[in-house]
Amino acid sequence: MITLYWHPKTRAVRTHWLLEELGEDYTLETVDLTDPGSRADPGFRAASPMGKVPAISDGETAVADSAAIAIYLADRYPEAGLAPAVDDPDRGRYLFWSVYTPGVVEPAMMERFNQWEVNPGSSGWGNFDRMIETLERGLDTGPWILGDRFSAADTLLGSSVYFMQVFGVLPASTPLEGYLERCLARPAYAAAIAASQGEP
Ligand SMILES: N[C@@H](CCC(=O)N[C@@H](CS)C(=O)NCC(=O)O)C(=O)O
């Protein structure tokens, strides 16, 4: 049984969405991030070296960070068809877009929130505008980041676009707004967002 260490209104919503798409049994274990006692839970500490959500345990395996979790779950449960196999030509693009959220989108969002001046040639994420343009181009052929095929990478990117909208930094962008609409229309994402609105 998979356990998701979760807190409402956090990045754990991504993993919850993915678990709903996956169709495997899971339980949500709420970690109240405001309560040191809850954070000290040994299962959570073992699963999350930084004490952050999301993290999961799955039998003997523990994984933290939403992108690492997505890659792990989609590979571990291939019946759901959420990741191209290692010898599939789409595998490279899938990996690129799966790590685009933690490696590029999230630091670029911090740049925009905090109005950092960055040199796009030396910052690993380029800059916010380059991040948006690259994502828009990636979705050119759509409807998903791998074209017709929905994958675990879409749970990372789609939730990132949602967060950008919620935090008011999503520029007017027809491709990204259309993508977000398609993501939100998926019952699995709607269920995860509905759960995420509650209190711990
Ligand atoms: N890169 C991590 C970021 C996780 C993260 O920052 N989670 C926040 C909630 S959205 C958290 O647990 N914050 C509590 C803390 O840092 O103590 C991921 O994508 O999973």
The ligand as an ORCA input file, in Angstrom:
! r2SCAN-3c Opt
* xyz 0 1
  N      10.846     20.307     -4.404
  C       9.875     19.848     -3.456
  C       9.311     21.028     -2.687
  C       8.438     20.579     -1.528
  C       8.015     21.740     -0.652
  O       8.650     22.799     -0.598
  N       6.936     21.516      0.081
  C       6.450     22.533      1.001
  C       4.915     22.613      0.896
  S       4.405     23.083     -0.718
  C       6.755     22.123      2.433
  O       6.707     20.968      2.784
  N       7.069     23.116      3.268
  C       7.310     22.902      4.674
  C       8.741     23.139      5.037
  O       9.581     23.390      4.172
  O       9.051     23.040      6.200
  C       8.749     19.079     -4.186
  O       8.449     19.409     -5.330
  O       8.211     18.142     -3.617
*
